[in-house]
Amino acid sequence: MLNPEEKKKLEQTALRLRYDLVEMMGVGVAGHLGGSSSLAETMAVLYFHQMNFSADRLHDPNRDRLILSKGHAALIQYAALCEKGCFPREELKRVKTLHGLLQGHPDLSVPGIEAVTGSLGQGLSIALGISLALRLDKSPARVYAIMGDGEQSEGQLWEAAMAAVNFKVDNLTAFIDWNKVQATGATKDIFSISDLDKKWSGFGWQVIGVNGHDSEAILGALEEAVSVKGKPSVIILDTIKGKSFSFAEGNAAYHNGIFTEAVYQQALKELDAIKARI
Ligand SMILES: Cc1ncc(C[n+]2csc(CCOP(=O)(O)OP(=O)(O)O)c2C)c(N)n1
């Protein structure tokens, strides 16, 4: 569990990641704000507390791996990797430009990125393959995979879900960012997938539900996941798409939205208000 100082630090880290998101969004260019901001606390907990991951040991065979299966939310992973010192801050401003390091979806040329993702449904299979390889190597490393709730309609991930149970993989923890909105509207209206928890437990996974904006709760879920032996765990993060930006919360328009100058300024103002409180 976290002491008050650690908890505050993680909240401040999540806030810093959201400032980075605003910097990368800039003005007049589309960016995936919504599904990035819903993951700020999870990224803060994983990269800044949980994972054995360091910018100066990117090729350590025993590093923990994070696969962002919902690769369109790359901005939040770029923010975390930048804050970890994997590349210079100037790259944030060059995001999605022709000669920039950081493209619209995760790519292996970015220090700290472990897999190319963006075609939804594939990340869990990749994470499972890595988990099996690490087990063969008797490595203590753990693998984390983050999926979206809209992504749950992709068939391939259910094949990986069955395989992970078949192979009794317990060094793999998956997340579902249950933010209830996908690209063009509410997930339930586009491809309704009820009882996610029962589906995953029916497939044999340990299922843990948690408030995805509470760092301490996320950490508690991770501790539970690590303690489960002989099967994989999935943490269902109850989140708000666009969290911390009032105009974007629950709003599909900011799945891949564009900031005007006024909205950009409002985004900064809203983060400044949070900063004053924590
Ligand atoms: C195979 C595939 N089909 C369609 C898309 C286009 N697409 C990008 S994001 C998205 C919605 C994803 O929703 P969700 O998984 O809920 O992500 P989040 O809301 O967390 O951003 C879609 C359909 C894609 N990237 N890959």
The ligand as a Tripos MOL2 file, in Angstrom:
@<TRIPOS>MOLECULE
LIG
   26    27     1     0     0
SMALL
NO_CHARGES

@<TRIPOS>ATOM
      1 C1         -8.7720   -3.7170  -35.9680 C.3       1 LIG1
      2 C2         -9.1350   -2.2780  -35.8080 C.ar      1 LIG1
      3 N1        -10.3700   -1.8700  -36.1660 N.ar      1 LIG1
      4 C3        -10.6970   -0.5610  -36.0230 C.ar      1 LIG1
      5 C4         -9.8070    0.3530  -35.5590 C.ar      1 LIG1
      6 C5        -10.1810    1.8170  -35.4720 C.3       1 LIG1
      7 N2        -10.3230    2.2630  -34.0950 N.ar      1 LIG1
      8 C6         -9.3540    2.9640  -33.4750 C.ar      1 LIG1
      9 S1         -9.7310    3.3450  -31.9120 S.2       1 LIG1
     10 C7        -11.2230    2.5540  -32.0210 C.ar      1 LIG1
     11 C8        -12.1450    2.5150  -30.8450 C.3       1 LIG1
     12 C9        -11.5530    1.7890  -29.7110 C.3       1 LIG1
     13 O1        -12.3540    1.9030  -28.5700 O.3       1 LIG1
     14 P1        -11.8040    1.4770  -27.1820 P.3       1 LIG1
     15 O2        -11.1550    0.1590  -27.2880 O.co2     1 LIG1
     16 O3        -12.9320    1.5860  -26.2130 O.co2     1 LIG1
     17 O4        -10.6800    2.5470  -26.9030 O.3       1 LIG1
     18 P2        -10.7250    3.8350  -25.9520 P.3       1 LIG1
     19 O5        -12.1340    4.3030  -25.8350 O.co2     1 LIG1
     20 O6        -10.2310    3.3800  -24.6380 O.co2     1 LIG1
     21 O7         -9.8320    4.8260  -26.5850 O.co2     1 LIG1
     22 C10       -11.4060    2.0120  -33.2790 C.ar      1 LIG1
     23 C11       -12.5990    1.2560  -33.6890 C.3       1 LIG1
     24 C12        -8.5180   -0.1220  -35.2050 C.ar      1 LIG1
     25 N3         -7.5750    0.6920  -34.7230 N.pl3     1 LIG1
     26 N4         -8.2080   -1.4390  -35.3320 N.ar      1 LIG1
@<TRIPOS>BOND
     1     1     2 1
     2     2     3 ar
     3     2    26 ar
     4     3     4 ar
     5     4     5 ar
     6     5     6 1
     7     5    24 ar
     8     6     7 1
     9     7     8 ar
    10     7    22 ar
    11     8     9 ar
    12     9    10 ar
    13    10    11 1
    14    10    22 ar
    15    11    12 1
    16    12    13 1
    17    13    14 1
    18    14    15 2
    19    14    16 1
    20    14    17 1
    21    17    18 1
    22    18    19 2
    23    18    20 1
    24    18    21 1
    25    22    23 1
    26    24    25 1
    27    24    26 ar
@<TRIPOS>SUBSTRUCTURE
     1 LIG1         1 GROUP 0 **** ****
